[in-house]
Amino acid sequence: MNASLGIGGKDRDLNNPADKLRPRIHGAIKRACKKLKSREMPKLSEHFNLSIPSESGFFIYRPAGLNPDWIVE
């Protein structure tokens, strides 16, 4: 019975495509951040890690800082 409950005891819709995609999206973001870090872009990686939280089942880009300290050329 607990397997059919989500966060907060809410019923899970096991056929909801968003629920199936959410873990894949989260994984893609984490892989991208890991690759950025390995390509000597740790500040950008950390920025995305801090700026793309999952809230209420949605991924939201909310910049963690107003003035990122990098230059795009």
N, C-alpha and C positions, 0 to 999 in steps of 0.2 A: 504494500500500500504506500509506503514512503517513497518508493521509486517513481510514483506518479505525481509526487508533489515537488514543486520548484521552490525557489527562494521565498521565504516568508510563508510557507505552507500553501501557496497558490497552486491551483491545478496546472499541470503541464499539458500543452497541446503538442503531442508527439508528432503530429503531421505538419506543424508549422515550419515552413522552409527557413524562416529567419532563425529559428532555434537550431536548425541543422547547420546553417552557414556561420553562425556566430563563432564557434570554436575555430573554424577555418580562417576567418578574418583575423581573429586574435593571434593565431599562429603565424599568419602572413606578416602581420605587423612586427611580431617578435623576431621573425627571420630577417626581415628588412633591417631592423635595428641592429641585429647581430652582424649582418653583412656590412652595414655602414661603419660599425665599430672596428671590424677587421680590416676595413679599407682606410683606416686612419682618419675617420670622421667621428670621433667619440662624442664631440659636443652635439652634433646633429642627431646622433643616435640617442643620446640622453634627452635631448629636446623632445623628440618624438615619444620616447618612453613616458615622459612626464606630461605630454600635451595631448595624448589620445587615450583618455580613459573610457571605460565602458560604464555607461550610466543608464539605468532603467532598460537595459537590453540594447542600447544603441552605442556606437562608437562616435565620440564627439571630439573634433579637433578644437581644443581650447588651449592656446599658447600659454605655457607655464610662466613665461616672462614677456614683458612688453618689448624689451630691447635685446633680441638675441645678439651675441657678440661674435658674429661671423660675417664675412663679406662674400657676396656672390659675384664672381667675375665671368 
